[in-house]
Amino acid sequence: FQGVPLDVYHASEETWWGLVQMRSGSEKFNRKLAGRALTMGLQYHGDGRGITKNGTRVDDGTEEGIFRALDLEYVPPEDRE
């Protein structure tokens, strides 16, 4: 397994769905969400903390909540490019 890149995440109840959402889409898809957050004055956290504004979480801690916070229709993992 030498030379194989590996990301390891320790999820908590707070970060689980944010990590699921972040890790179940392509890089292009996640960049789209992060860009959307920036244009809305929000922060999109790759560590699972979801969407925040001025340090306060604005999603409800669910995958669907992340999409709602970005004013986007929910996209199931199997449909994320």
N, C-alpha and C positions, 0 to 999 in steps of 0.2 A: 504493500500500500504506500510505499515511499513515492513522493512526488505527486500524490493525489490531493488536490485542494479540498479542504473540509471546513465547513462552518458548524460550530456547535453553539446551540442556544439553550439557556436554562429558562424555561417558561414558568411563569407564575399564573395565578388566576387572572391577574390584571393584564398580563401581556400575551396570554395564549392566543386569543382571536386576532390580535394585531399581527402576531407572528404567522399565524395560519394565512391571513390575507396577504401579507408581504411575501411569503415564500411559496404561494400557490399560483403566482402569475409570472410572466416573463419579465426580464429586465425592462424591456420597452414598455410593457403595461404598467409596471411600478413607477417608472420615470414619468409616465403620463399622470398618474395619481399625484406624485410628488410635485410636479409642475403645477397641477391644478391647485393644490394646497397653497403653494407659494403665491399664485395669482390672487388667491382669496385672503392672503395675509395670515395663513395658517402654517403650522409645521407638521410634516408627515414623518413619523419616527420609525426607522427601520428596526428598532429594538423591541417593537411590540407595544410601545406606549400609545399607539394610535395617533389621533389628530389632536393637536393642542393649539391654543391661541393664548399668547402671553403666559405660557406655562401651565394653563388650565386645560384639562382634557375636555374636548367638545363632542367626542363621539360617545356612544353608550357602552363601549367595551366589547361590542360584537362586530363581526365582519360586516354585516349589513349597516351597522351604525357608522362605520368608516365611510362607506359610500354615501350615506345620508349626509354626513358632515361635509362631504365634498359636493353635495347637491348633484349626485349622480345616481343613475339606476343601478341596482345591485347586479353584478355579473358573477354567476356561479364559477367556481374554480375551473371546471372543465371547458368553459367558454372564454377563459382569459388567454389571450395570445401570448 
